[in-house]
């Protein structure tokens, strides 16, 4: 599930009355999908060379700081 799909799923359930367990399960799945998106993005960042990092406006040191973050950190 991509980050956009997670937000679409969450917005679908917003304003709907769900049983508490279902609501908690949906929130948990969206959270896990968000963490996975962070992990995947950081993994891709690790493989970019200096030229491509410059193209997206990130220095090597900023990329290193981003790579050092935990998956749950946004």
PyMOL Python script that loads the backbone (N, CA, C, O; Angstrom):
from pymol import cmd

cmd.read_pdbstr("""\
ATOM      1  N   UNK A   1       0.847  -1.164   0.000  1.00  0.00           N
ATOM      2  CA  UNK A   1       0.000   0.000   0.000  1.00  0.00           C
ATOM      3  C   UNK A   1       0.891   1.225   0.000  1.00  0.00           C
ATOM      4  O   UNK A   1       1.756   1.365   0.864  1.00  0.00           O
ATOM      5  N   UNK A   2       0.690   2.106  -0.954  1.00  0.00           N
ATOM      6  CA  UNK A   2       1.498   3.323  -1.014  1.00  0.00           C
ATOM      7  C   UNK A   2       0.980   4.331  -0.007  1.00  0.00           C
ATOM      8  O   UNK A   2      -0.093   4.163   0.572  1.00  0.00           O
ATOM      9  N   UNK A   3       1.752   5.368   0.188  1.00  0.00           N
ATOM     10  CA  UNK A   3       1.374   6.433   1.113  1.00  0.00           C
ATOM     11  C   UNK A   3       0.052   7.065   0.675  1.00  0.00           C
ATOM     12  O   UNK A   3      -0.818   7.309   1.511  1.00  0.00           O
ATOM     13  N   UNK A   4      -0.109   7.332  -0.621  1.00  0.00           N
ATOM     14  CA  UNK A   4      -1.351   7.921  -1.128  1.00  0.00           C
ATOM     15  C   UNK A   4      -2.531   6.978  -0.938  1.00  0.00           C
ATOM     16  O   UNK A   4      -3.625   7.419  -0.586  1.00  0.00           O
ATOM     17  N   UNK A   5      -2.323   5.700  -1.165  1.00  0.00           N
ATOM     18  CA  UNK A   5      -3.392   4.725  -0.968  1.00  0.00           C
ATOM     19  C   UNK A   5      -3.793   4.652   0.501  1.00  0.00           C
ATOM     20  O   UNK A   5      -4.973   4.497   0.819  1.00  0.00           O
ATOM     21  N   UNK A   6      -2.823   4.761   1.387  1.00  0.00           N
ATOM     22  CA  UNK A   6      -3.123   4.735   2.819  1.00  0.00           C
ATOM     23  C   UNK A   6      -3.991   5.932   3.197  1.00  0.00           C
ATOM     24  O   UNK A   6      -4.962   5.791   3.940  1.00  0.00           O
ATOM     25  N   UNK A   7      -3.640   7.104   2.684  1.00  0.00           N
ATOM     26  CA  UNK A   7      -4.441   8.290   2.988  1.00  0.00           C
ATOM     27  C   UNK A   7      -5.825   8.204   2.363  1.00  0.00           C
ATOM     28  O   UNK A   7      -6.795   8.677   2.956  1.00  0.00           O
ATOM     29  N   UNK A   8      -5.939   7.612   1.181  1.00  0.00           N
ATOM     30  CA  UNK A   8      -7.237   7.421   0.560  1.00  0.00           C
ATOM     31  C   UNK A   8      -8.091   6.481   1.399  1.00  0.00           C
ATOM     32  O   UNK A   8      -9.277   6.735   1.613  1.00  0.00           O
ATOM     33  N   UNK A   9      -7.493   5.405   1.869  1.00  0.00           N
ATOM     34  CA  UNK A   9      -8.225   4.455   2.706  1.00  0.00           C
ATOM     35  C   UNK A   9      -8.664   5.110   4.002  1.00  0.00           C
ATOM     36  O   UNK A   9      -9.796   4.920   4.445  1.00  0.00           O
ATOM     37  N   UNK A  10      -7.777   5.876   4.609  1.00  0.00           N
ATOM     38  CA  UNK A  10      -8.116   6.541   5.863  1.00  0.00           C
ATOM     39  C   UNK A  10      -9.223   7.566   5.644  1.00  0.00           C
ATOM     40  O   UNK A  10     -10.140   7.668   6.459  1.00  0.00           O
ATOM     41  N   UNK A  11      -9.148   8.325   4.555  1.00  0.00           N
ATOM     42  CA  UNK A  11     -10.185   9.327   4.305  1.00  0.00           C
ATOM     43  C   UNK A  11     -11.531   8.675   4.009  1.00  0.00           C
ATOM     44  O   UNK A  11     -12.577   9.261   4.289  1.00  0.00           O
ATOM     45  N   UNK A  12     -11.515   7.480   3.451  1.00  0.00           N
ATOM     46  CA  UNK A  12     -12.762   6.749   3.199  1.00  0.00           C
ATOM     47  C   UNK A  12     -13.478   6.456   4.514  1.00  0.00           C
ATOM     48  O   UNK A  12     -14.703   6.542   4.597  1.00  0.00           O
ATOM     49  N   UNK A  13     -12.709   6.110   5.531  1.00  0.00           N
ATOM     50  CA  UNK A  13     -13.304   5.750   6.812  1.00  0.00           C
ATOM     51  C   UNK A  13     -13.563   6.947   7.714  1.00  0.00           C
ATOM     52  O   UNK A  13     -14.242   6.814   8.732  1.00  0.00           O
ATOM     53  N   UNK A  14     -13.036   8.108   7.362  1.00  0.00           N
ATOM     54  CA  UNK A  14     -13.238   9.289   8.172  1.00  0.00           C
ATOM     55  C   UNK A  14     -14.714   9.673   8.141  1.00  0.00           C
ATOM     56  O   UNK A  14     -15.328   9.745   7.076  1.00  0.00           O
ATOM     57  N   UNK A  15     -15.257   9.909   9.288  1.00  0.00           N
ATOM     58  CA  UNK A  15     -16.655  10.296   9.378  1.00  0.00           C
ATOM     59  C   UNK A  15     -17.622   9.118   9.375  1.00  0.00           C
ATOM     60  O   UNK A  15     -18.828   9.319   9.514  1.00  0.00           O
ATOM     61  N   UNK A  16     -17.130   7.912   9.221  1.00  0.00           N
ATOM     62  CA  UNK A  16     -17.976   6.717   9.268  1.00  0.00           C
ATOM     63  C   UNK A  16     -17.878   6.113  10.660  1.00  0.00           C
ATOM     64  O   UNK A  16     -16.825   6.137  11.297  1.00  0.00           O
ATOM     65  N   UNK A  17     -18.981   5.580  11.106  1.00  0.00           N
ATOM     66  CA  UNK A  17     -18.980   4.936  12.413  1.00  0.00           C
ATOM     67  C   UNK A  17     -18.549   3.482  12.233  1.00  0.00           C
ATOM     68  O   UNK A  17     -19.241   2.680  11.606  1.00  0.00           O
ATOM     69  N   UNK A  18     -17.411   3.176  12.789  1.00  0.00           N
ATOM     70  CA  UNK A  18     -16.885   1.816  12.724  1.00  0.00           C
ATOM     71  C   UNK A  18     -16.805   1.253  14.133  1.00  0.00           C
ATOM     72  O   UNK A  18     -16.633   2.002  15.094  1.00  0.00           O
ATOM     73  N   UNK A  19     -16.927  -0.037  14.258  1.00  0.00           N
ATOM     74  CA  UNK A  19     -16.691  -0.642  15.577  1.00  0.00           C
ATOM     75  C   UNK A  19     -15.274  -0.310  16.047  1.00  0.00           C
ATOM     76  O   UNK A  19     -14.365  -0.199  15.224  1.00  0.00           O
ATOM     77  N   UNK A  20     -15.079  -0.152  17.329  1.00  0.00           N
ATOM     78  CA  UNK A  20     -13.764   0.254  17.845  1.00  0.00           C
ATOM     79  C   UNK A  20     -12.609  -0.636  17.379  1.00  0.00           C
ATOM     80  O   UNK A  20     -11.536  -0.129  17.051  1.00  0.00           O
ATOM     81  N   UNK A  21     -12.813  -1.933  17.347  1.00  0.00           N
ATOM     82  CA  UNK A  21     -11.735  -2.829  16.926  1.00  0.00           C
ATOM     83  C   UNK A  21     -11.397  -2.627  15.445  1.00  0.00           C
ATOM     84  O   UNK A  21     -10.226  -2.634  15.068  1.00  0.00           O
ATOM     85  N   UNK A  22     -12.414  -2.450  14.617  1.00  0.00           N
ATOM     86  CA  UNK A  22     -12.189  -2.202  13.191  1.00  0.00           C
ATOM     87  C   UNK A  22     -11.474  -0.879  12.986  1.00  0.00           C
ATOM     88  O   UNK A  22     -10.547  -0.782  12.181  1.00  0.00           O
ATOM     89  N   UNK A  23     -11.905   0.136  13.714  1.00  0.00           N
ATOM     90  CA  UNK A  23     -11.273   1.450  13.612  1.00  0.00           C
ATOM     91  C   UNK A  23      -9.800   1.375  14.009  1.00  0.00           C
ATOM     92  O   UNK A  23      -8.949   1.959  13.339  1.00  0.00           O
ATOM     93  N   UNK A  24      -9.497   0.671  15.078  1.00  0.00           N
ATOM     94  CA  UNK A  24      -8.107   0.525  15.519  1.00  0.00           C
ATOM     95  C   UNK A  24      -7.296  -0.249  14.491  1.00  0.00           C
ATOM     96  O   UNK A  24      -6.141   0.088  14.231  1.00  0.00           O
ATOM     97  N   UNK A  25      -7.893  -1.291  13.902  1.00  0.00           N
ATOM     98  CA  UNK A  25      -7.189  -2.079  12.893  1.00  0.00           C
ATOM     99  C   UNK A  25      -6.877  -1.239  11.664  1.00  0.00           C
ATOM    100  O   UNK A  25      -5.778  -1.332  11.118  1.00  0.00           O
ATOM    101  N   UNK A  26      -7.823  -0.422  11.219  1.00  0.00           N
ATOM    102  CA  UNK A  26      -7.592   0.443  10.052  1.00  0.00           C
ATOM    103  C   UNK A  26      -6.491   1.447  10.349  1.00  0.00           C
ATOM    104  O   UNK A  26      -5.597   1.649   9.527  1.00  0.00           O
ATOM    105  N   UNK A  27      -6.547   2.078  11.514  1.00  0.00           N
ATOM    106  CA  UNK A  27      -5.502   3.043  11.872  1.00  0.00           C
ATOM    107  C   UNK A  27      -4.134   2.372  11.938  1.00  0.00           C
ATOM    108  O   UNK A  27      -3.139   2.952  11.503  1.00  0.00           O
ATOM    109  N   UNK A  28      -4.075   1.155  12.477  1.00  0.00           N
ATOM    110  CA  UNK A  28      -2.811   0.429  12.563  1.00  0.00           C
ATOM    111  C   UNK A  28      -2.277   0.104  11.166  1.00  0.00           C
ATOM    112  O   UNK A  28      -1.085   0.274  10.909  1.00  0.00           O
ATOM    113  N   UNK A  29      -3.133  -0.354  10.274  1.00  0.00           N
ATOM    114  CA  UNK A  29      -2.693  -0.689   8.914  1.00  0.00           C
ATOM    115  C   UNK A  29      -2.193   0.550   8.171  1.00  0.00           C
ATOM    116  O   UNK A  29      -1.211   0.479   7.433  1.00  0.00           O
ATOM    117  N   UNK A  30      -2.856   1.662   8.362  1.00  0.00           N
ATOM    118  CA  UNK A  30      -2.396   2.905   7.732  1.00  0.00           C
ATOM    119  C   UNK A  30      -1.043   3.311   8.305  1.00  0.00           C
ATOM    120  O   UNK A  30      -0.166   3.759   7.568  1.00  0.00           O
ATOM    121  N   UNK A  31      -0.872   3.157   9.602  1.00  0.00           N
ATOM    122  CA  UNK A  31       0.402   3.483  10.238  1.00  0.00           C
ATOM    123  C   UNK A  31       1.526   2.603   9.695  1.00  0.00           C
ATOM    124  O   UNK A  31       2.609   3.101   9.387  1.00  0.00           O
ATOM    125  N   UNK A  32       1.278   1.313   9.578  1.00  0.00           N
ATOM    126  CA  UNK A  32       2.291   0.395   9.050  1.00  0.00           C
ATOM    127  C   UNK A  32       2.611   0.740   7.597  1.00  0.00           C
ATOM    128  O   UNK A  32       3.775   0.701   7.200  1.00  0.00           O
ATOM    129  N   UNK A  33       1.602   1.073   6.803  1.00  0.00           N
ATOM    130  CA  UNK A  33       1.835   1.455   5.408  1.00  0.00           C
ATOM    131  C   UNK A  33       2.668   2.730   5.321  1.00  0.00           C
ATOM    132  O   UNK A  33       3.514   2.862   4.436  1.00  0.00           O
ATOM    133  N   UNK A  34       2.433   3.656   6.225  1.00  0.00           N
ATOM    134  CA  UNK A  34       3.223   4.891   6.255  1.00  0.00           C
ATOM    135  C   UNK A  34       4.665   4.592   6.620  1.00  0.00           C
ATOM    136  O   UNK A  34       5.586   5.135   6.010  1.00  0.00           O
ATOM    137  N   UNK A  35       4.870   3.732   7.611  1.00  0.00           N
ATOM    138  CA  UNK A  35       6.236   3.344   7.987  1.00  0.00           C
ATOM    139  C   UNK A  35       6.950   2.675   6.822  1.00  0.00           C
ATOM    140  O   UNK A  35       8.127   2.939   6.578  1.00  0.00           O
ATOM    141  N   UNK A  36       6.245   1.813   6.105  1.00  0.00           N
ATOM    142  CA  UNK A  36       6.845   1.124   4.958  1.00  0.00           C
ATOM    143  C   UNK A  36       7.235   2.118   3.871  1.00  0.00           C
ATOM    144  O   UNK A  36       8.279   1.968   3.236  1.00  0.00           O
ATOM    145  N   UNK A  37       6.405   3.128   3.655  1.00  0.00           N
ATOM    146  CA  UNK A  37       6.734   4.155   2.666  1.00  0.00           C
ATOM    147  C   UNK A  37       7.992   4.915   3.071  1.00  0.00           C
ATOM    148  O   UNK A  37       8.839   5.212   2.228  1.00  0.00           O
ATOM    149  N   UNK A  38       8.116   5.231   4.367  1.00  0.00           N
ATOM    150  CA  UNK A  38       9.336   5.895   4.855  1.00  0.00           C
ATOM    151  C   UNK A  38      10.560   5.015   4.610  1.00  0.00           C
ATOM    152  O   UNK A  38      11.586   5.490   4.124  1.00  0.00           O
ATOM    153  N   UNK A  39      10.444   3.731   4.949  1.00  0.00           N
ATOM    154  CA  UNK A  39      11.568   2.814   4.784  1.00  0.00           C
ATOM    155  C   UNK A  39      11.978   2.693   3.321  1.00  0.00           C
ATOM    156  O   UNK A  39      13.165   2.725   2.994  1.00  0.00           O
ATOM    157  N   UNK A  40      10.990   2.554   2.449  1.00  0.00           N
ATOM    158  CA  UNK A  40      11.265   2.396   1.017  1.00  0.00           C
ATOM    159  C   UNK A  40      11.912   3.661   0.436  1.00  0.00           C
ATOM    160  O   UNK A  40      12.844   3.574  -0.364  1.00  0.00           O
ATOM    161  N   UNK A  41      11.418   4.819   0.837  1.00  0.00           N
ATOM    162  CA  UNK A  41      11.972   6.083   0.352  1.00  0.00           C
ATOM    163  C   UNK A  41      13.412   6.253   0.807  1.00  0.00           C
ATOM    164  O   UNK A  41      14.272   6.649   0.021  1.00  0.00           O
ATOM    165  N   UNK A  42      13.674   5.959   2.063  1.00  0.00           N
ATOM    166  CA  UNK A  42      15.043   6.083   2.581  1.00  0.00           C
ATOM    167  C   UNK A  42      15.974   5.075   1.927  1.00  0.00           C
ATOM    168  O   UNK A  42      17.133   5.384   1.653  1.00  0.00           O
ATOM    169  N   UNK A  43      15.476   3.881   1.678  1.00  0.00           N
ATOM    170  CA  UNK A  43      16.293   2.870   1.009  1.00  0.00           C
ATOM    171  C   UNK A  43      16.683   3.352  -0.387  1.00  0.00           C
ATOM    172  O   UNK A  43      17.820   3.148  -0.812  1.00  0.00           O
ATOM    173  N   UNK A  44      15.759   3.984  -1.104  1.00  0.00           N
ATOM    174  CA  UNK A  44      16.062   4.523  -2.427  1.00  0.00           C
ATOM    175  C   UNK A  44      17.045   5.677  -2.351  1.00  0.00           C
ATOM    176  O   UNK A  44      17.908   5.823  -3.216  1.00  0.00           O
ATOM    177  N   UNK A  45      16.916   6.494  -1.319  1.00  0.00           N
ATOM    178  CA  UNK A  45      17.812   7.633  -1.138  1.00  0.00           C
ATOM    179  C   UNK A  45      19.252   7.171  -0.955  1.00  0.00           C
ATOM    180  O   UNK A  45      20.186   7.840  -1.396  1.00  0.00           O
ATOM    181  N   UNK A  46      19.425   6.038  -0.311  1.00  0.00           N
ATOM    182  CA  UNK A  46      20.768   5.505  -0.045  1.00  0.00           C
ATOM    183  C   UNK A  46      21.528   5.210  -1.338  1.00  0.00           C
ATOM    184  O   UNK A  46      22.758   5.269  -1.361  1.00  0.00           O
ATOM    185  N   UNK A  47      20.808   4.894  -2.405  1.00  0.00           N
ATOM    186  CA  UNK A  47      21.445   4.477  -3.652  1.00  0.00           C
ATOM    187  C   UNK A  47      21.676   5.618  -4.643  1.00  0.00           C
ATOM    188  O   UNK A  47      22.195   5.389  -5.736  1.00  0.00           O
ATOM    189  N   UNK A  48      21.299   6.841  -4.273  1.00  0.00           N
ATOM    190  CA  UNK A  48      21.501   7.972  -5.184  1.00  0.00           C
ATOM    191  C   UNK A  48      22.928   8.503  -5.071  1.00  0.00           C
ATOM    192  O   UNK A  48      23.480   8.598  -3.975  1.00  0.00           O
ATOM    193  N   UNK A  49      23.510   8.845  -6.205  1.00  0.00           N
ATOM    194  CA  UNK A  49      24.844   9.447  -6.170  1.00  0.00           C
ATOM    195  C   UNK A  49      24.712  10.954  -5.925  1.00  0.00           C
ATOM    196  O   UNK A  49      23.604  11.490  -5.882  1.00  0.00           O
ATOM    197  N   UNK A  50      25.845  11.620  -5.766  1.00  0.00           N
ATOM    198  CA  UNK A  50      25.857  13.041  -5.417  1.00  0.00           C
ATOM    199  C   UNK A  50      25.148  13.901  -6.464  1.00  0.00           C
ATOM    200  O   UNK A  50      24.479  14.875  -6.120  1.00  0.00           O
ATOM    201  N   UNK A  51      25.294  13.547  -7.724  1.00  0.00           N
ATOM    202  CA  UNK A  51      24.659  14.311  -8.799  1.00  0.00           C
ATOM    203  C   UNK A  51      23.128  14.245  -8.681  1.00  0.00           C
ATOM    204  O   UNK A  51      22.455  15.270  -8.792  1.00  0.00           O
ATOM    205  N   UNK A  52      22.585  13.060  -8.458  1.00  0.00           N
ATOM    206  CA  UNK A  52      21.137  12.923  -8.321  1.00  0.00           C
ATOM    207  C   UNK A  52      20.628  13.558  -7.036  1.00  0.00           C
ATOM    208  O   UNK A  52      19.534  14.123  -7.019  1.00  0.00           O
ATOM    209  N   UNK A  53      21.397  13.475  -5.967  1.00  0.00           N
ATOM    210  CA  UNK A  53      21.005  14.157  -4.736  1.00  0.00           C
ATOM    211  C   UNK A  53      20.937  15.665  -4.961  1.00  0.00           C
ATOM    212  O   UNK A  53      20.020  16.329  -4.478  1.00  0.00           O
ATOM    213  N   UNK A  54      21.909  16.203  -5.695  1.00  0.00           N
ATOM    214  CA  UNK A  54      21.900  17.634  -5.998  1.00  0.00           C
ATOM    215  C   UNK A  54      20.675  18.003  -6.831  1.00  0.00           C
ATOM    216  O   UNK A  54      20.106  19.081  -6.657  1.00  0.00           O
ATOM    217  N   UNK A  55      20.267  17.111  -7.736  1.00  0.00           N
ATOM    218  CA  UNK A  55      19.087  17.371  -8.554  1.00  0.00           C
ATOM    219  C   UNK A  55      17.825  17.545  -7.712  1.00  0.00           C
ATOM    220  O   UNK A  55      16.955  18.342  -8.061  1.00  0.00           O
ATOM    221  N   UNK A  56      17.721  16.812  -6.618  1.00  0.00           N
ATOM    222  CA  UNK A  56      16.549  16.941  -5.759  1.00  0.00           C
ATOM    223  C   UNK A  56      16.786  17.895  -4.594  1.00  0.00           C
ATOM    224  O   UNK A  56      15.918  18.063  -3.737  1.00  0.00           O
ATOM    225  N   UNK A  57      17.956  18.515  -4.564  1.00  0.00           N
ATOM    226  CA  UNK A  57      18.248  19.546  -3.569  1.00  0.00           C
ATOM    227  C   UNK A  57      18.628  19.022  -2.201  1.00  0.00           C
ATOM    228  O   UNK A  57      18.348  19.663  -1.188  1.00  0.00           O
ATOM    229  N   UNK A  58      19.263  17.864  -2.161  1.00  0.00           N
ATOM    230  CA  UNK A  58      19.679  17.275  -0.890  1.00  0.00           C
ATOM    231  C   UNK A  58      21.184  17.055  -0.919  1.00  0.00           C
ATOM    232  O   UNK A  58      21.724  16.499  -1.876  1.00  0.00           O
ATOM    233  N   UNK A  59      21.853  17.498   0.136  1.00  0.00           N
ATOM    234  CA  UNK A  59      23.293  17.264   0.223  1.00  0.00           C
ATOM    235  C   UNK A  59      23.545  15.842   0.715  1.00  0.00           C
ATOM    236  O   UNK A  59      22.639  15.188   1.232  1.00  0.00           O
ATOM    237  N   UNK A  60      24.763  15.373   0.556  1.00  0.00           N
ATOM    238  CA  UNK A  60      25.124  14.035   1.025  1.00  0.00           C
ATOM    239  C   UNK A  60      24.951  13.947   2.540  1.00  0.00           C
ATOM    240  O   UNK A  60      24.499  12.923   3.053  1.00  0.00           O
ATOM    241  N   UNK A  61      25.308  15.013   3.261  1.00  0.00           N
ATOM    242  CA  UNK A  61      25.170  14.977   4.724  1.00  0.00           C
ATOM    243  C   UNK A  61      23.692  14.963   5.142  1.00  0.00           C
ATOM    244  O   UNK A  61      23.327  14.288   6.105  1.00  0.00           O
ATOM    245  N   UNK A  62      22.848  15.700   4.425  1.00  0.00           N
ATOM    246  CA  UNK A  62      21.411  15.673   4.729  1.00  0.00           C
ATOM    247  C   UNK A  62      20.828  14.295   4.437  1.00  0.00           C
ATOM    248  O   UNK A  62      19.975  13.807   5.179  1.00  0.00           O
ATOM    249  N   UNK A  63      21.286  13.671   3.360  1.00  0.00           N
ATOM    250  CA  UNK A  63      20.838  12.320   3.035  1.00  0.00           C
ATOM    251  C   UNK A  63      21.282  11.346   4.118  1.00  0.00           C
ATOM    252  O   UNK A  63      20.520  10.459   4.504  1.00  0.00           O
ATOM    253  N   UNK A  64      22.493  11.501   4.607  1.00  0.00           N
ATOM    254  CA  UNK A  64      22.999  10.629   5.674  1.00  0.00           C
ATOM    255  C   UNK A  64      22.164  10.796   6.937  1.00  0.00           C
ATOM    256  O   UNK A  64      21.834   9.809   7.595  1.00  0.00           O
ATOM    257  N   UNK A  65      21.814  12.042   7.286  1.00  0.00           N
ATOM    258  CA  UNK A  65      20.972  12.274   8.464  1.00  0.00           C
ATOM    259  C   UNK A  65      19.607  11.605   8.287  1.00  0.00           C
ATOM    260  O   UNK A  65      19.071  11.020   9.229  1.00  0.00           O
ATOM    261  N   UNK A  66      19.056  11.693   7.090  1.00  0.00           N
ATOM    262  CA  UNK A  66      17.760  11.064   6.806  1.00  0.00           C
ATOM    263  C   UNK A  66      17.858   9.543   6.915  1.00  0.00           C
ATOM    264  O   UNK A  66      16.947   8.894   7.428  1.00  0.00           O
ATOM    265  N   UNK A  67      18.956   8.983   6.433  1.00  0.00           N
ATOM    266  CA  UNK A  67      19.145   7.537   6.496  1.00  0.00           C
ATOM    267  C   UNK A  67      19.317   7.030   7.926  1.00  0.00           C
ATOM    268  O   UNK A  67      19.011   5.874   8.219  1.00  0.00           O
ATOM    269  N   UNK A  68      19.806   7.897   8.813  1.00  0.00           N
ATOM    270  CA  UNK A  68      20.029   7.511  10.204  1.00  0.00           C
ATOM    271  C   UNK A  68      18.744   7.535  11.040  1.00  0.00           C
ATOM    272  O   UNK A  68      18.743   7.087  12.186  1.00  0.00           O
ATOM    273  N   UNK A  69      17.652   8.057  10.469  1.00  0.00           N
ATOM    274  CA  UNK A  69      16.392   8.127  11.208  1.00  0.00           C
ATOM    275  C   UNK A  69      15.726   6.751  11.259  1.00  0.00           C
ATOM    276  O   UNK A  69      15.942   5.915  10.382  1.00  0.00           O
ATOM    277  N   UNK A  70      14.928   6.530  12.279  1.00  0.00           N
ATOM    278  CA  UNK A  70      14.168   5.301  12.429  1.00  0.00           C
ATOM    279  C   UNK A  70      12.952   5.328  11.494  1.00  0.00           C
ATOM    280  O   UNK A  70      12.500   6.395  11.079  1.00  0.00           O
ATOM    281  N   UNK A  71      12.438   4.154  11.174  1.00  0.00           N
ATOM    282  CA  UNK A  71      11.344   4.052  10.211  1.00  0.00           C
ATOM    283  C   UNK A  71      10.080   4.776  10.667  1.00  0.00           C
ATOM    284  O   UNK A  71       9.301   5.222   9.824  1.00  0.00           O
ATOM    285  N   UNK A  72       9.856   4.903  11.956  1.00  0.00           N
ATOM    286  CA  UNK A  72       8.639   5.539  12.432  1.00  0.00           C
ATOM    287  C   UNK A  72       8.745   7.063  12.465  1.00  0.00           C
ATOM    288  O   UNK A  72       7.749   7.752  12.685  1.00  0.00           O
ATOM    289  N   UNK A  73       9.938   7.583  12.250  1.00  0.00           N
ATOM    290  CA  UNK A  73      10.118   9.030  12.253  1.00  0.00           C
ATOM    291  C   UNK A  73       9.765   9.590  10.887  1.00  0.00           C
ATOM    292  O   UNK A  73      10.339   9.196   9.872  1.00  0.00           O
ATOM    293  N   UNK A  74       8.827  10.501  10.874  1.00  0.00           N
ATOM    294  CA  UNK A  74       8.358  11.078   9.617  1.00  0.00           C
ATOM    295  C   UNK A  74       9.310  11.950   8.947  1.00  0.00           C
ATOM    296  O   UNK A  74       9.010  12.486   7.880  1.00  0.00           O
TER     297      UNK A  74
END
""", "prot")
cmd.dss("prot")
cmd.show_as("cartoon", "prot")
cmd.util.cbc("prot")
cmd.orient("prot")
